[in-house]
């Protein structure tokens, strides 16, 4: 069996003037900071996830193990409105975004 060849390449690449290169961790920190203090409504969450409220409730918000983490009554980032009170959903944007990133596989492997 023949050994594969190893070739060293030097590539010059010009970064466009409207772009910068930063480390992924730094980028994630900037994104998180941009959401700091921001609150989402259910419509905002629908827009961010490209999913309807009914799907979000069935596959994320009303799933018992997720609700335990998300519910503001347990220190989470989601205000669950009481039925019939006229209250509205509220989500702490930075923490909800982080939750969705961290639980993406769990959410989409269980969803129908």
Secondary structure, 3 states (H helix, E strand, C coil): CCCCCCCCCCCCCCCCCCCCCCCHHHHHHHHHHHHCCCEECHHHHHHHHCCCHHHHHHHHHCCHHHHHHHEHHHCCCEECCCCCCCCCCEEEHHHHHHHHHHCHHHHHHHCC
